[in-house]
Amino acid sequence: MGTFAFMMILGAASLPDLGEVESWALNIVTQAITLIVVFLVTKHLAKFRVGAVVSACIFAGVVTFVVQNWGQVTDWIEALIDLL
C-alpha cells in the first residue's frame, strides 16, 4: 500500500470530537454508579435493611442527576452563592 493510499484511509476515518468523548465519559460514569448501587442494594437486601436500600437508591439518583446535568447544577450553586 502506498503512502498516498494510507493517507486517504486516514483522511476518510471519522475521529470522535469532544462531544462524543464527553458523552462516552458520561456513559462510563453512569454505568459505574449503577454497578455500585446494585452492589449496595444486594448487600443491604441480604441483611434486610430496607432503609439502607432506599437511601442507596436516592443517593444514586442524586449523583446521576448531578453528573448528567453538571452545567445546570453549577448554575444553581452560583445563584445560591449570589443570593447569600
Distance bins in CASP14 RR format, pairs under 12 A and 6 or more apart:
PFRMAT RR
TARGET T0000
AUTHOR 0000-0000-0000
RMODE 2
METHOD distances of the structure
MODEL  1
1 7 0 0 0 0 0 1 0 0 0 0 0
1 8 0 0 0 0 1 0 0 0 0 0 0
1 9 0 0 0 0 1 0 0 0 0 0 0
1 10 0 0 0 0 0 1 0 0 0 0 0
2 8 0 0 0 0 1 0 0 0 0 0 0
2 9 0 0 0 0 0 1 0 0 0 0 0
3 9 0 0 0 0 0 1 0 0 0 0 0
3 10 0 0 0 0 0 1 0 0 0 0 0
4 10 0 0 0 0 0 1 0 0 0 0 0
4 11 0 0 0 0 0 1 0 0 0 0 0
5 11 0 0 0 0 0 1 0 0 0 0 0
5 12 0 0 0 0 0 1 0 0 0 0 0
6 12 0 0 0 0 0 1 0 0 0 0 0
6 13 0 0 0 0 0 1 0 0 0 0 0
7 13 0 0 0 0 0 1 0 0 0 0 0
14 20 0 0 0 0 1 0 0 0 0 0 0
15 21 0 0 0 0 1 0 0 0 0 0 0
16 22 0 0 0 0 1 0 0 0 0 0 0
16 23 0 0 0 0 1 0 0 0 0 0 0
16 24 1 0 0 1 0 0 0 0 0 0 0
16 25 0 0 0 0 0 1 0 0 0 0 0
17 23 0 0 0 0 0 1 0 0 0 0 0
17 24 0 0 0 0 0 1 0 0 0 0 0
18 24 0 0 0 0 0 1 0 0 0 0 0
18 25 0 0 0 0 0 1 0 0 0 0 0
19 25 0 0 0 0 1 0 0 0 0 0 0
19 26 0 0 0 0 1 0 0 0 0 0 0
20 26 0 0 0 0 0 1 0 0 0 0 0
20 27 0 0 0 0 0 1 0 0 0 0 0
21 27 0 0 0 0 0 1 0 0 0 0 0
21 28 0 0 0 0 0 1 0 0 0 0 0
22 28 0 0 0 0 0 1 0 0 0 0 0
22 29 0 0 0 0 0 1 0 0 0 0 0
22 67 0 0 0 0 0 1 0 0 0 0 0
22 68 0 0 0 0 0 1 0 0 0 0 0
22 70 0 0 0 0 0 1 0 0 0 0 0
23 29 0 0 0 0 0 1 0 0 0 0 0
23 30 0 0 0 0 0 1 0 0 0 0 0
23 68 0 0 0 0 0 1 0 0 0 0 0
24 30 0 0 0 0 0 1 0 0 0 0 0
24 31 0 0 0 0 0 1 0 0 0 0 0
25 31 0 0 0 0 0 1 0 0 0 0 0
25 32 0 0 0 0 0 1 0 0 0 0 0
25 67 0 0 0 0 1 0 0 0 0 0 0
25 68 0 0 0 0 0 1 0 0 0 0 0
25 70 0 0 0 0 0 1 0 0 0 0 0
26 32 0 0 0 0 0 1 0 0 0 0 0
26 33 0 0 0 0 0 1 0 0 0 0 0
26 64 0 0 0 0 1 0 0 0 0 0 0
26 65 0 0 0 0 0 1 0 0 0 0 0
26 66 0 0 0 0 0 1 0 0 0 0 0
26 67 1 0 0 1 0 0 0 0 0 0 0
26 68 1 0 0 1 0 0 0 0 0 0 0
26 69 0 0 0 0 0 1 0 0 0 0 0
26 70 0 0 0 0 1 0 0 0 0 0 0
27 33 0 0 0 0 0 1 0 0 0 0 0
27 34 0 0 0 0 0 1 0 0 0 0 0
27 64 0 0 0 0 0 1 0 0 0 0 0
27 67 0 0 0 0 0 1 0 0 0 0 0
27 68 0 0 0 0 1 0 0 0 0 0 0
28 34 0 0 0 0 0 1 0 0 0 0 0
28 35 0 0 0 0 0 1 0 0 0 0 0
28 67 0 0 0 0 0 1 0 0 0 0 0
29 35 0 0 0 0 0 1 0 0 0 0 0
29 36 0 0 0 0 0 1 0 0 0 0 0
29 60 0 0 0 0 0 1 0 0 0 0 0
29 63 0 0 0 0 1 0 0 0 0 0 0
29 64 0 0 0 0 1 0 0 0 0 0 0
29 66 0 0 0 0 0 1 0 0 0 0 0
29 67 1 0 1 0 0 0 0 0 0 0 0
29 68 0 0 0 0 1 0 0 0 0 0 0
29 70 0 0 0 0 0 1 0 0 0 0 0
30 36 0 0 0 0 0 1 0 0 0 0 0
30 37 0 0 0 0 0 1 0 0 0 0 0
30 60 0 0 0 0 1 0 0 0 0 0 0
30 61 0 0 0 0 0 1 0 0 0 0 0
30 63 0 0 0 0 1 0 0 0 0 0 0
30 64 1 0 1 0 0 0 0 0 0 0 0
30 65 0 0 0 0 0 1 0 0 0 0 0
30 66 0 0 0 0 0 1 0 0 0 0 0
30 67 1 0 0 1 0 0 0 0 0 0 0
30 68 1 0 0 1 0 0 0 0 0 0 0
30 69 0 0 0 0 0 1 0 0 0 0 0
31 37 0 0 0 0 0 1 0 0 0 0 0
31 38 0 0 0 0 0 1 0 0 0 0 0
31 60 0 0 0 0 0 1 0 0 0 0 0
31 64 0 0 0 0 0 1 0 0 0 0 0
31 67 0 0 0 0 0 1 0 0 0 0 0
32 38 0 0 0 0 0 1 0 0 0 0 0
32 39 0 0 0 0 0 1 0 0 0 0 0
32 60 0 0 0 0 0 1 0 0 0 0 0
32 63 0 0 0 0 0 1 0 0 0 0 0
32 64 0 0 0 0 0 1 0 0 0 0 0
32 67 0 0 0 0 1 0 0 0 0 0 0
33 39 0 0 0 0 0 1 0 0 0 0 0
33 40 0 0 0 0 0 1 0 0 0 0 0
33 56 0 0 0 0 0 1 0 0 0 0 0
33 57 0 0 0 0 0 1 0 0 0 0 0
33 59 0 0 0 0 1 0 0 0 0 0 0
33 60 1 0 1 0 0 0 0 0 0 0 0
33 61 0 0 0 0 1 0 0 0 0 0 0
33 62 0 0 0 0 0 1 0 0 0 0 0
33 63 1 0 1 0 0 0 0 0 0 0 0
33 64 1 0 1 0 0 0 0 0 0 0 0
33 65 0 0 0 0 0 1 0 0 0 0 0
33 66 0 0 0 0 0 1 0 0 0 0 0
33 67 1 0 0 1 0 0 0 0 0 0 0
33 68 0 0 0 0 0 1 0 0 0 0 0
34 40 0 0 0 0 0 1 0 0 0 0 0
34 41 0 0 0 0 0 1 0 0 0 0 0
34 56 0 0 0 0 0 1 0 0 0 0 0
34 57 0 0 0 0 0 1 0 0 0 0 0
34 60 1 0 0 1 0 0 0 0 0 0 0
34 61 0 0 0 0 0 1 0 0 0 0 0
34 63 0 0 0 0 0 1 0 0 0 0 0
34 64 0 0 0 0 1 0 0 0 0 0 0
34 67 0 0 0 0 0 1 0 0 0 0 0
35 41 0 0 0 0 0 1 0 0 0 0 0
35 42 0 0 0 0 0 1 0 0 0 0 0
35 60 0 0 0 0 0 1 0 0 0 0 0
36 42 0 0 0 0 0 1 0 0 0 0 0
36 43 0 0 0 0 0 1 0 0 0 0 0
36 56 0 0 0 0 1 0 0 0 0 0 0
36 57 0 0 0 0 0 1 0 0 0 0 0
36 59 0 0 0 0 1 0 0 0 0 0 0
36 60 1 0 0 1 0 0 0 0 0 0 0
36 61 0 0 0 0 0 1 0 0 0 0 0
36 63 0 0 0 0 1 0 0 0 0 0 0
36 64 0 0 0 0 0 1 0 0 0 0 0
37 43 0 0 0 0 0 1 0 0 0 0 0
37 44 0 0 0 0 0 1 0 0 0 0 0
37 45 0 0 0 0 0 1 0 0 0 0 0
37 52 0 0 0 0 0 1 0 0 0 0 0
37 53 0 0 0 0 1 0 0 0 0 0 0
37 54 0 0 0 0 0 1 0 0 0 0 0
37 55 0 0 0 0 0 1 0 0 0 0 0
37 56 1 0 1 0 0 0 0 0 0 0 0
37 57 1 0 0 1 0 0 0 0 0 0 0
37 58 0 0 0 0 0 1 0 0 0 0 0
37 59 1 0 0 1 0 0 0 0 0 0 0
37 60 1 0 1 0 0 0 0 0 0 0 0
37 61 0 0 0 0 1 0 0 0 0 0 0
37 62 0 0 0 0 0 1 0 0 0 0 0
37 63 0 0 0 0 1 0 0 0 0 0 0
37 64 0 0 0 0 1 0 0 0 0 0 0
38 44 0 0 0 0 0 1 0 0 0 0 0
38 45 0 0 0 0 0 1 0 0 0 0 0
38 53 0 0 0 0 0 1 0 0 0 0 0
38 56 0 0 0 0 1 0 0 0 0 0 0
38 57 0 0 0 0 0 1 0 0 0 0 0
38 60 0 0 0 0 1 0 0 0 0 0 0
39 45 0 0 0 0 0 1 0 0 0 0 0
39 46 0 0 0 0 0 1 0 0 0 0 0
39 53 0 0 0 0 0 1 0 0 0 0 0
39 56 0 0 0 0 1 0 0 0 0 0 0
39 60 0 0 0 0 0 1 0 0 0 0 0
40 46 0 0 0 0 0 1 0 0 0 0 0
40 47 0 0 0 0 0 1 0 0 0 0 0
40 49 0 0 0 0 0 1 0 0 0 0 0
40 51 0 0 0 0 0 1 0 0 0 0 0
40 52 1 0 0 1 0 0 0 0 0 0 0
40 53 1 0 0 1 0 0 0 0 0 0 0
40 54 0 0 0 0 0 1 0 0 0 0 0
40 55 0 0 0 0 1 0 0 0 0 0 0
40 56 1 0 1 0 0 0 0 0 0 0 0
40 57 0 0 0 0 1 0 0 0 0 0 0
40 58 0 0 0 0 0 1 0 0 0 0 0
40 59 0 0 0 0 1 0 0 0 0 0 0
40 60 0 0 0 0 1 0 0 0 0 0 0
41 47 0 0 0 0 0 1 0 0 0 0 0
41 49 0 0 0 0 0 1 0 0 0 0 0
41 50 0 0 0 0 0 1 0 0 0 0 0
41 51 0 0 0 0 0 1 0 0 0 0 0
41 52 0 0 0 0 1 0 0 0 0 0 0
41 53 1 0 1 0 0 0 0 0 0 0 0
41 54 0 0 0 0 1 0 0 0 0 0 0
41 55 0 0 0 0 0 1 0 0 0 0 0
41 56 1 0 1 0 0 0 0 0 0 0 0
41 57 1 0 0 1 0 0 0 0 0 0 0
41 58 0 0 0 0 0 1 0 0 0 0 0
41 59 0 0 0 0 0 1 0 0 0 0 0
41 60 0 0 0 0 1 0 0 0 0 0 0
42 49 0 0 0 0 0 1 0 0 0 0 0
42 52 0 0 0 0 0 1 0 0 0 0 0
42 53 0 0 0 0 1 0 0 0 0 0 0
42 56 0 0 0 0 0 1 0 0 0 0 0
43 49 0 0 0 0 1 0 0 0 0 0 0
43 52 0 0 0 0 1 0 0 0 0 0 0
43 53 0 0 0 0 1 0 0 0 0 0 0
43 56 0 0 0 0 1 0 0 0 0 0 0
44 50 1 0 0 1 0 0 0 0 0 0 0
44 51 1 0 0 1 0 0 0 0 0 0 0
44 52 1 0 1 0 0 0 0 0 0 0 0
44 53 1 0 1 0 0 0 0 0 0 0 0
44 54 0 0 0 0 1 0 0 0 0 0 0
44 55 0 0 0 0 1 0 0 0 0 0 0
44 56 1 0 0 1 0 0 0 0 0 0 0
44 57 0 0 0 0 0 1 0 0 0 0 0
45 51 0 0 0 0 0 1 0 0 0 0 0
45 52 0 0 0 0 1 0 0 0 0 0 0
45 53 1 0 0 1 0 0 0 0 0 0 0
45 54 0 0 0 0 0 1 0 0 0 0 0
45 56 0 0 0 0 0 1 0 0 0 0 0
45 57 0 0 0 0 0 1 0 0 0 0 0
46 52 0 0 0 0 0 1 0 0 0 0 0
46 53 0 0 0 0 0 1 0 0 0 0 0
47 53 0 0 0 0 1 0 0 0 0 0 0
49 55 0 0 0 0 1 0 0 0 0 0 0
49 56 0 0 0 0 1 0 0 0 0 0 0
50 56 0 0 0 0 0 1 0 0 0 0 0
50 57 0 0 0 0 0 1 0 0 0 0 0
51 57 0 0 0 0 1 0 0 0 0 0 0
51 58 0 0 0 0 1 0 0 0 0 0 0
51 59 0 0 0 0 0 1 0 0 0 0 0
52 58 0 0 0 0 0 1 0 0 0 0 0
52 59 0 0 0 0 0 1 0 0 0 0 0
53 59 0 0 0 0 0 1 0 0 0 0 0
53 60 0 0 0 0 0 1 0 0 0 0 0
54 60 0 0 0 0 0 1 0 0 0 0 0
54 61 0 0 0 0 0 1 0 0 0 0 0
55 61 0 0 0 0 0 1 0 0 0 0 0
55 62 0 0 0 0 0 1 0 0 0 0 0
56 62 0 0 0 0 0 1 0 0 0 0 0
56 63 0 0 0 0 0 1 0 0 0 0 0
57 63 0 0 0 0 0 1 0 0 0 0 0
57 64 0 0 0 0 0 1 0 0 0 0 0
58 64 0 0 0 0 0 1 0 0 0 0 0
58 65 0 0 0 0 0 1 0 0 0 0 0
59 65 0 0 0 0 0 1 0 0 0 0 0
59 66 0 0 0 0 0 1 0 0 0 0 0
60 66 0 0 0 0 0 1 0 0 0 0 0
60 67 0 0 0 0 0 1 0 0 0 0 0
61 67 0 0 0 0 1 0 0 0 0 0 0
61 68 0 0 0 0 1 0 0 0 0 0 0
61 69 0 0 0 0 0 1 0 0 0 0 0
62 68 0 0 0 0 0 1 0 0 0 0 0
62 69 0 0 0 0 0 1 0 0 0 0 0
62 73 0 0 0 0 0 1 0 0 0 0 0
63 69 0 0 0 0 0 1 0 0 0 0 0
63 70 0 0 0 0 0 1 0 0 0 0 0
63 73 0 0 0 0 0 1 0 0 0 0 0
64 70 0 0 0 0 0 1 0 0 0 0 0
64 73 0 0 0 0 0 1 0 0 0 0 0
65 71 0 0 0 0 0 1 0 0 0 0 0
65 72 0 0 0 0 1 0 0 0 0 0 0
65 73 1 0 0 1 0 0 0 0 0 0 0
65 76 0 0 0 0 0 1 0 0 0 0 0
66 72 0 0 0 0 1 0 0 0 0 0 0
66 73 1 0 1 0 0 0 0 0 0 0 0
66 74 0 0 0 0 1 0 0 0 0 0 0
66 76 0 0 0 0 0 1 0 0 0 0 0
66 77 0 0 0 0 0 1 0 0 0 0 0
67 73 0 0 0 0 1 0 0 0 0 0 0
69 75 0 0 0 0 1 0 0 0 0 0 0
69 76 0 0 0 0 1 0 0 0 0 0 0
70 76 0 0 0 0 0 1 0 0 0 0 0
70 77 0 0 0 0 0 1 0 0 0 0 0
71 77 0 0 0 0 1 0 0 0 0 0 0
71 78 0 0 0 0 1 0 0 0 0 0 0
72 78 0 0 0 0 0 1 0 0 0 0 0
72 79 0 0 0 0 0 1 0 0 0 0 0
73 79 0 0 0 0 0 1 0 0 0 0 0
73 80 0 0 0 0 0 1 0 0 0 0 0
74 80 0 0 0 0 0 1 0 0 0 0 0
74 81 0 0 0 0 0 1 0 0 0 0 0
75 81 0 0 0 0 0 1 0 0 0 0 0
75 82 0 0 0 0 0 1 0 0 0 0 0
76 82 0 0 0 0 0 1 0 0 0 0 0
76 83 0 0 0 0 0 1 0 0 0 0 0
77 83 0 0 0 0 0 1 0 0 0 0 0
77 84 0 0 0 0 0 1 0 0 0 0 0
78 84 0 0 0 0 0 1 0 0 0 0 0
END
